[in-house]
Amino acid sequence: MTKALAAIGLSVLALSAFMQGPQSPAPEVVVYASDLPGSALSEFDFWNDPASPGGKLAGTPNGGGHLDPPPENDPHVTFKVKVQSGVAYRCWIHMKVGPPKGQSQANMLWVQFSDAVDKANRDVFRPRTGSYLTARGPTRQGWSWVGCAAAEPLIYFRTGGEVTVRLQAGMEGVGFDQVVLSPARYLNQAPAEAVVRRP
């Protein structure tokens, strides 16, 4: 039954893509924190780091406190990207793990997308809901590419065009400088390079 529903969902996504006409291959989506406006940040700050694109990352101060997952409205960053419908994407975060303090290991973000669906065409990972992807970095301090995990980590979109990405701090003290939404190059493996070049 589950396989049948999944097949139906994929068929719906494929039909939606067909109805919109031929599409060129979906490009890699690469966002640098340094390019975001200050208005995109809520209880996050820009921090200087020469290793980051544009010399900046976005991070949240570490008071050692506990943060709750969505739909709780804790520190977050929102921005828009362009995607294609009927295409599987995987999300990677270039995360800077900060020093641990109190209840925080400074190594986690929760990620949501407007218009996101799973392969059965069901709404998932939507802002203001309790559905989200988890990017949990290592305990060691420093930079690491971290995959966004869930029971079904691949992300689809019901319609193509502009969608909103919402990154919410899972632990205080965490930072990031790049977000990659990959339909091909990094669909099955993390980026090897410290800085992913934009298409």
VOBA-1610 file (N, C-alpha, C; in pm, whole numbers, padded with zeros to 5 digits, always signed):
BEGIN
Met+00084-00120+00000Met+00000+00000+00000Met+00088+00126+00000Thr+00192+00123+00088Thr+00281+00238+00096Thr+00354+00261-00035Lys+00399+00151-00099Lys+00469+00162-00227Lys+00376+00217-00335Ala+00249+00174-00329Ala+00151+00221-00428Ala+00128+00371-00413Leu+00115+00416-00288Leu+00094+00559-00264Leu+00215+00640-00309Ala+00334+00587-00282Ala+00455+00656-00324Ala+00460+00666-00476Ala+00422+00558-00544Ala+00421+00559-00690Ala+00322+00663-00744Ile+00206+00670-00679Ile+00105+00769-00719Ile+00160+00910-00699Gly+00227+00932-00584Gly+00283+01063-00556Gly+00386+01104-00659Leu+00475+01011-00695Leu+00576+01040-00796Leu+00511+01068-00932Ser+00403+00995-00961Ser+00332+01017-01087Ser+00272+01157-01091Val+00219+01202-00977Val+00162+01336-00970Val+00270+01441-00992Leu+00386+01420-00928Leu+00495+01514-00946Leu+00542+01517-01091Ala+00552+01398-01152Ala+00596+01390-01292Ala+00494+01457-01384Leu+00364+01436-01357Leu+00260+01498-01438Leu+00266+01650-01426Ser+00290+01698-01303Ser+00300+01842-01282Ser+00415+01900-01363Ala+00528+01829-01362Ala+00643+01876-01438Ala+00613+01874-01587Phe+00542+01769-01635Phe+00508+01758-01777Phe+00416+01872-01820Met+00318+01903-01734Met+00221+02007-01767Met+00289+02144-01779Gln+00400+02162-01705Gln+00470+02290-01710Gln+00562+02298-01832Gly+00574+02188-01907Gly+00657+02190-02027Gly+00799+02147-01998Pro+00881+02135-02103Pro+01019+02090-02087Pro+01098+02185-01997Gln+01184+02125-01913Gln+01268+02205-01826Gln+01413+02168-01851Ser+01501+02265-01840Ser+01643+02236-01845Ser+01682+02167-01714Pro+01795+02098-01711Pro+01836+02032-01586Pro+01839+02130-01470Ala+01791+02086-01355Ala+01787+02174-01238Ala+01928+02211-01195Pro+01957+02339-01177Pro+02091+02380-01134Pro+02112+02356-00984Glu+02237+02351-00945Glu+02272+02348-00803Glu+02232+02482-00741Val+02175+02477-00623Val+02137+02600-00551Val+02239+02621-00440Val+02311+02733-00446Val+02415+02762-00348Val+02390+02902-00291Val+02377+02910-00160Val+02350+03037-00092Val+02464+03066+00005Tyr+02521+03186-00004Tyr+02624+03230+00090Tyr+02559+03319+00196Ala+02590+03291+00322Ala+02535+03373+00430Ala+02573+03519+00415Ser+02692+03546+00361Ser+02739+03683+00348Ser+02655+03765+00250Asp+02578+03697+00164Asp+02494+03768+00068Asp+02355+03799+00123Leu+02322+03747+00239Leu+02188+03769+00295Leu+02177+03908+00355Pro+02061+03972+00343Pro+02042+04102+00410Pro+02024+04082+00561Gly+02051+04185+00635Gly+02035+04177+00780Gly+01893+04142+00820Ser+01796+04180+00737Ser+01655+04153+00767Ser+01622+04003+00762Ala+01711+03922+00701Ala+01688+03777+00694Ala+01718+03709+00827Leu+01788+03777+00916Leu+01834+03718+01041Leu+01745+03759+01158Ser+01702+03661+01236Ser+01626+03686+01359Ser+01699+03620+01474Glu+01760+03700+01561Glu+01841+03653+01673Glu+01966+03577+01625Phe+02003+03595+01501Phe+02133+03555+01449Phe+02212+03684+01423Asp+02343+03671+01413Asp+02429+03785+01381Asp+02528+03743+01272Phe+02581+03841+01201Phe+02692+03814+01110Phe+02822+03816+01190Trp+02904+03713+01170Trp+03035+03706+01233Trp+03141+03705+01124Asn+03252+03772+01149Asn+03361+03773+01053Asn+03440+03643+01060Asp+03473+03589+00942Asp+03557+03469+00933Asp+03623+03468+00796Pro+03754+03480+00790Pro+03820+03486+00659Pro+03806+03359+00577Ala+03769+03248+00639Ala+03753+03122+00566Ala+03619+03116+00493Ser+03526+03204+00526Ser+03392+03200+00468Ser+03384+03283+00340Pro+03295+03244+00247Pro+03273+03329+00129Pro+03228+03468+00172Gly+03291+03570+00118Gly+03256+03706+00158Gly+03307+03743+00296Gly+03380+03652+00361Gly+03439+03680+00491Gly+03342+03683+00608Lys+03221+03625+00588Lys+03122+03629+00695Lys+03045+03498+00705Leu+02999+03465+00826Leu+02902+03359+00849Leu+02789+03417+00933Ala+02683+03340+00947Ala+02571+03378+01034Ala+02570+03284+01153Gly+02561+03338+01273Gly+02561+03254+01392Gly+02476+03314+01501Thr+02447+03231+01601Thr+02366+03277+01713Thr+02447+03267+01842Pro+02441+03367+01929Pro+02520+03365+02053Pro+02488+03243+02139Asn+02588+03199+02214Asn+02570+03081+02298Asn+02562+03120+02445Gly+02438+03117+02498Gly+02418+03140+02639Gly+02407+03011+02718Gly+02421+02898+02647Gly+02413+02768+02713Gly+02273+02719+02738Gly+02174+02788+02679Gly+02034+02751+02704Gly+01982+02644+02611His+01857+02607+02632His+01789+02504+02552His+01701+02571+02448Leu+01701+02516+02327Leu+01614+02566+02220Leu+01517+02456+02178Asp+01394+02496+02148Asp+01291+02401+02106Asp+01280+02398+01954Pro+01240+02283+01897Pro+01227+02271+01751Pro+01102+02341+01700Pro+01092+02358+01567Pro+00969+02413+01510Pro+00849+02328+01551Pro+00731+02388+01568Pro+00696+02525+01527Pro+00734+02635+01625Glu+00808+02602+01732Glu+00857+02707+01821Glu+00938+02809+01740Asn+00917+02937+01768Asn+00980+03042+01688Asn+01109+03089+01754Asp+01211+03003+01755Asp+01340+03036+01814Asp+01429+03102+01709Pro+01555+03141+01742Pro+01641+03211+01647Pro+01645+03143+01510His+01633+03222+01404His+01623+03164+01271His+01671+03260+01163Val+01691+03204+01044Val+01729+03279+00925Val+01636+03235+00812Thr+01582+03328+00736Thr+01496+03294+00623Thr+01545+03364+00497Phe+01533+03294+00386Phe+01571+03352+00256Phe+01500+03273+00146Lys+01504+03324+00024Lys+01435+03262-00088Lys+01534+03205-00189Val+01495+03093-00251Val+01573+03032-00359Val+01477+02987-00468Lys+01532+02962-00588Lys+01451+02911-00698Lys+01477+02762-00717Val+01367+02685-00734Val+01376+02540-00748Val+01289+02495-00864Gln+01303+02367-00900Gln+01218+02306-01001Gln+01129+02201-00936Ser+01009+02184-00989Ser+00917+02083-00937Ser+00957+01946-00991Gly+00916+01840-00917Gly+00939+01704-00962Gly+01083+01660-00960Val+01170+01735-00891Val+01313+01704-00884Val+01350+01676-00739Ala+01429+01571-00716Ala+01475+01539-00581Ala+01598+01625-00548Tyr+01595+01689-00433Tyr+01707+01770-00384Tyr+01754+01714-00250Arg+01883+01733-00223Arg+01937+01707-00090Arg+02000+01836-00038Cys+01980+01863+00090Cys+02028+01987+00150Cys+02151+01962+00236Trp+02253+02045+00215Trp+02376+02041+00293Trp+02401+02179+00354Ile+02450+02180+00477Ile+02484+02304+00547Ile+02633+02302+00579His+02704+02409+00543His+02843+02422+00588His+02839+02489+00725Met+02852+02407+00827Met+02827+02447+00966Met+02957+02473+01040Lys+02955+02577+01122Lys+03065+02599+01215Lys+03018+02565+01355Val+03075+02458+01408Val+03040+02413+01543Val+03118+02499+01643Gly+03044+02559+01735Gly+03107+02646+01833Gly+03144+02574+01961Pro+03203+02646+02056Pro+03238+02586+02185Pro+03112+02546+02262Pro+03112+02428+02325Pro+02995+02388+02404Pro+02983+02475+02529Lys+02857+02491+02570Lys+02832+02568+02692Lys+02698+02526+02748Gly+02692+02494+02875Gly+02566+02456+02938Gly+02499+02341+02867Gln+02375+02361+02822Gln+02300+02257+02753Gln+02331+02251+02603Ser+02413+02341+02553Ser+02434+02351+02409Ser+02568+02293+02364Gln+02562+02208+02260Gln+02682+02161+02192Gln+02714+02248+02069Ala+02630+02348+02044Ala+02652+02445+01935Ala+02670+02377+01800Asn+02588+02274+01773Asn+02611+02195+01650Asn+02483+02148+01581Met+02375+02225+01589Met+02252+02176+01527Met+02166+02290+01472Leu+02109+02261+01353Leu+02012+02350+01289Leu+01893+02266+01243Trp+01775+02327+01245Trp+01656+02265+01186Trp+01621+02342+01059Val+01580+02269+00955Val+01563+02329+00823Val+01423+02299+00769Gln+01358+02402+00713Gln+01224+02389+00655Gln+01217+02463+00521Phe+01122+02421+00437Phe+01104+02480+00304Phe+00956+02498+00275Ser+00919+02613+00225Ser+00780+02630+00179Ser+00761+02547+00053Asp+00641+02493+00034Asp+00603+02416-00085Asp+00673+02281-00094Ala+00742+02236+00011Ala+00811+02107+00006Ala+00712+01991+00020Val+00739+01883-00055Val+00661+01761-00045Val+00756+01642-00044Asp+00704+01526-00003Asp+00784+01405-00012Asp+00757+01335-00146Lys+00815+01217-00167Lys+00800+01152-00296Lys+00657+01102-00320Ala+00575+01100-00215Ala+00433+01066-00231Ala+00347+01191-00246Asn+00412+01307-00262Asn+00343+01435-00284Asn+00267+01484-00161Arg+00313+01446-00042Arg+00254+01493+00082Arg+00336+01609+00137Asp+00268+01708+00195Asp+00337+01823+00252Asp+00435+01779+00360Val+00558+01828+00353Val+00659+01801+00456Val+00747+01924+00474Phe+00812+01931+00589Phe+00916+02030+00616Phe+00869+02174+00598Arg+00739+02200+00619Arg+00686+02334+00596Arg+00709+02424+00716Pro+00746+02552+00694Pro+00756+02647+00805Pro+00625+02655+00885Arg+00642+02682+01014Arg+00530+02693+01109Arg+00462+02559+01134Thr+00532+02448+01105Thr+00482+02314+01138Thr+00590+02240+01218Gly+00555+02124+01269Gly+00650+02041+01343Gly+00725+01944+01255Ser+00723+01965+01124Ser+00796+01881+01029Ser+00921+01955+00984Tyr+01037+01892+00999Tyr+01162+01961+00966Tyr+01274+01859+00942Leu+01378+01906+00875Leu+01502+01831+00860Leu+01597+01873+00971Thr+01683+01782+01014Thr+01779+01811+01120Thr+01921+01804+01066Ala+01994+01912+01082Ala+02136+01915+01048Ala+02214+01914+01180Arg+02269+01797+01215Arg+02343+01785+01341Arg+02490+01762+01308Gly+02573+01857+01348Gly+02715+01848+01320Gly+02789+01764+01423Pro+02919+01748+01403Pro+02999+01673+01498Pro+03016+01751+01628Thr+03071+01686+01730Thr+03094+01756+01857Thr+03224+01836+01854Arg+03314+01802+01762Arg+03439+01879+01754Arg+03411+02018+01697Gln+03481+02115+01747Gln+03463+02252+01702Gln+03525+02273+01564Gly+03466+02364+01488Gly+03520+02396+01357Gly+03420+02371+01246Trp+03468+02378+01122Trp+03383+02368+01004Trp+03358+02224+00962Ser+03236+02198+00914Ser+03201+02066+00864Ser+03079+02077+00772Trp+03079+02000+00662Trp+02957+01988+00581Trp+02864+01889+00649Val+02743+01931+00673Val+02646+01850+00748Val+02521+01829+00662Gly+02482+01703+00645Gly+02361+01671+00571Gly+02237+01694+00656Cys+02129+01732+00590Cys+02001+01754+00659Cys+01924+01623+00657Ala+01899+01568+00775Ala+01847+01432+00786Ala+01701+01430+00830Ala+01632+01326+00784Ala+01495+01295+00823Ala+01472+01149+00781Ala+01355+01094+00815Ala+01326+00958+00773Ala+01335+00945+00621Glu+01288+01046+00550Glu+01302+01056+00403Glu+01369+01191+00375Pro+01501+01195+00362Pro+01571+01323+00356Pro+01564+01397+00223Leu+01523+01329+00115Leu+01516+01399-00012Leu+01396+01493-00014Ile+01416+01608-00077Ile+01315+01714-00078Ile+01265+01732-00221Tyr+01135+01738-00237Tyr+01071+01769-00365Tyr+00988+01897-00346Phe+00949+01958-00457Phe+00864+02076-00449Phe+00745+02058-00542Arg+00629+02094-00490Arg+00506+02072-00567Arg+00503+02156-00694Thr+00549+02278-00684Thr+00555+02365-00801Thr+00694+02427-00809Gly+00735+02463-00928Gly+00865+02526-00944Gly+00856+02676-00919Gly+00972+02737-00902Gly+00976+02881-00879Gly+01044+02913-00747Glu+01003+03023-00687Glu+01067+03072-00567Glu+01004+03010-00442Val+01088+02960-00352Val+01041+02906-00224Val+01122+02970-00111Thr+01067+02961+00009Thr+01134+03016+00127Thr+01205+02905+00203Val+01330+02930+00237Val+01409+02840+00321Val+01416+02900+00461Arg+01393+02816+00561Arg+01400+02863+00700Arg+01497+02775+00778Leu+01604+02835+00829Leu+01700+02765+00914Leu+01680+02814+01057Gln+01652+02722+01146Gln+01629+02758+01287Gln+01737+02694+01373Ala+01790+02771+01465Ala+01895+02720+01553Ala+01841+02607+01640Gly+01910+02493+01634Gly+01875+02381+01722Gly+01952+02386+01852Met+02066+02453+01847Met+02147+02477+01966Met+02210+02614+01955Glu+02221+02682+02067Glu+02284+02813+02068Glu+02432+02799+02032Gly+02487+02904+01969Gly+02628+02905+01936Gly+02664+02846+01802Val+02564+02793+01729Val+02591+02732+01598Val+02599+02841+01491Gly+02680+02815+01387Gly+02692+02909+01277Gly+02695+02837+01144Phe+02674+02910+01035Phe+02684+02853+00900Phe+02723+02962+00803Asp+02786+02922+00693Asp+02820+03020+00590Asp+02771+02983+00451Gln+02726+02857+00432Gln+02675+02814+00301Gln+02561+02716+00320Val+02464+02726+00230Val+02356+02629+00220Val+02352+02581+00076Val+02354+02450+00058Val+02351+02391-00077Val+02227+02303-00089Leu+02150+02327-00193Leu+02034+02244-00226Leu+02068+02179-00360Ser+02102+02050-00354Ser+02161+01986-00472Ser+02070+01881-00535Pro+02044+01893-00667Pro+01967+01791-00739Pro+02056+01689-00809Ala+02187+01707-00807Ala+02273+01618-00886Ala+02411+01602-00824Arg+02492+01706-00826Arg+02633+01693-00790Arg+02654+01641-00649Tyr+02572+01688-00555Tyr+02587+01645-00415Tyr+02463+01570-00366Leu+02394+01507-00459Leu+02273+01435-00419Leu+02307+01316-00330Asn+02422+01253-00354Asn+02458+01132-00280Asn+02585+01143-00199Gln+02648+01260-00201Gln+02769+01278-00123Gln+02786+01424-00088Ala+02852+01447+00025Ala+02874+01584+00071Ala+02978+01653-00016Pro+02973+01785-00023Pro+03081+01857-00093Pro+03216+01826-00028Ala+03318+01817-00111Ala+03453+01793-00061Ala+03527+01924-00038Glu+03486+02027-00112Glu+03554+02156-00103Glu+03496+02241+00010Ala+03580+02327+00067Ala+03535+02412+00177Ala+03436+02516+00129Val+03453+02563+00004Val+03362+02662-00052Val+03308+02608-00184Val+03176+02592-00193Val+03112+02547-00317Val+03088+02669-00405Arg+03140+02660-00527Arg+03122+02772-00620Arg+02981+02770-00676Arg+02924+02887-00694Arg+02790+02896-00748Arg+02790+02874-00899Pro+02682+02816-00953Pro+02675+02793-01098Pro+02688+02923-01176
//
